[in-house]
Amino acid sequence: MSGGGGHVASIEAAAALDTPVHRLDARVKILGLVGLAIVAVSTPVGAWGAFAAYFLILGALCAVARLPARYVLARLAIEIPFLAAAAVLPFVVPDGLALALTVVAKAATGVGAMVVLSSTTPFPVLLHGFERLKAPRLLVMIVAFMWRYLHVIGSEVGRMKIARQARGYEPRWIWQAGAIGQTVAALFIRSLERGERVYLAMASRGYEGGTPTALVPAQALRAADLVFAGALASALLLVRLVVA
Amino acid sequence: MHIPDGWIKAGTAAASGAVSLGAVSASLIAAKSRLQERQVPLIGLVAAFLLVIQAIHIPFGPGVSAHLLGGALAAVLLGPWLGFLVVAAVVLVETSGLGHGGVATLGANVALTGLIACLGGYWLFRGLLVLAPRTRRGFLTATAVTSWMTVVLASAVGSAMITYGGVLGAGQARPFIGVMVVAHGLVGIAEAVITTAAVGAVMTARPDLMATRELLPATGAAASAR
């Protein structure tokens, strides 16, 4: 779980940079990168030129956003279990090699697009982007609290781990499942009670649902946003026309 | 359990996406009238908890990586509609924030973890409660059995999507589904332990927050009511 915490911290550090990609409007980035992933999925098997173009677009965005190569590769590693499954394809499906490479390219484009999105947009800004794209209010609220309470759980886990180690106990084996269950139970209640205090504090400061606008000022689309949207859309259209 | 982009056919993705979209719309309407303000912290906590436990991947050899789901946990603590929305929100964040699960397969992944494991899990749980004795032990046993069954069921449907409706093809269906179900049979045990622990804790400390509080055994609820 501590690994997951470090993961979130590295994403937040990357998103805190200030580059032209970071400054783009969240709405444009959401629609553009989701669009890229969808176009990639609909690309026919063996259209290597098209996949090269998608990687080029993503690579250029990473470069402009100054995302370290090591960081991007670490984030792409989430695909590794499926790489192993793809390695089986050539042996079980006719024309399996081309299919396997295509599937890997599609998955990598999808993950890459989402890595660029989340690594260049701080979470509150991303959430506000979804909100301005008319995502259901209740869903936005659930996600907002999820993010806030993720940090509550993370810090409670840390405190409980230190306390347990201080008492000289470190359960990790199956016959210690009872202790792990009790830890989960205690963690759940402690986080819930701290979460309730956090919520009351928010409510008493005037929280009424939605993203605080002071944090993320609503702004109109700027020229750079329109240029990005136009360039990405025409690039994707061109790639698909050439492939077809 | 989170299918990446490119692994299922467009038709499978579109069909499961349409079903999930319908379920989200229905849940938004159903949950809005049931939502109480004091539930908000529990909603956020369950959502964050699901995000954490779904990030723990257990490798089982080539292409089979299993993880916990938490659908039953959301169903028992928050009820079917709010629980389903929480699961859908978790999958959305995993896709857009972590790259866990594909963009075009979002609907399929919501269907697996939300529709089957949470909404389906809730009705399975209600069915099991009829059979179980009305005691704390009976309630928690039904919770544990639901957790195990939803994980196994979701893995079976997910691997059917990848084989019959995806790139692996029907020829590979039997071995693939078999391996996935066995792996998730083991993961289901961990799921049952964690879900039962969390549900048991809330039952003891804050039964008033549970959406299923009317179903709790009378003694347990009365003894610890604050």
Interface residues (C-beta under 8 A of the other chain):
Chain A: M1 G4 H7 I11 I30 V34 A37 I38 A40 V41 S42 R75 L76 I78 E79 P81 F82 A84 A85 A86 A87 V88 L89 V92 V93 L99 T102 V103 V104 A105 K106 A107 T109 G110 V111 G112 A113 M114 V115 L117 S118 F123 L126 P136 L138 L139 M141 I142 V143 A144 F145 M146 W147 R148 Y149 L150 V152 I153 A177 I180 G181 Q182 V184 A185 A186 F188 I189 S191 L192 G195 E196 V198 Y199
Chain B: P4 D5 G6 W7 A10 A13 V24 L28 A31 K32 L35 V40 P41 L42 I43 G44 L45 A47 A48 F49 L51 V52 A55 I56 H57 P59 G61 P62 G63 V64 S65 L85 V86 A88 A89 V90 L92 V93 T95 S96 G97 L98 G99 H100 G102 V103 A104 V167 L168 G169 G171 Q172 V193 I194 T196 A197 A198 G200 A201 V202 A205 R206 L209
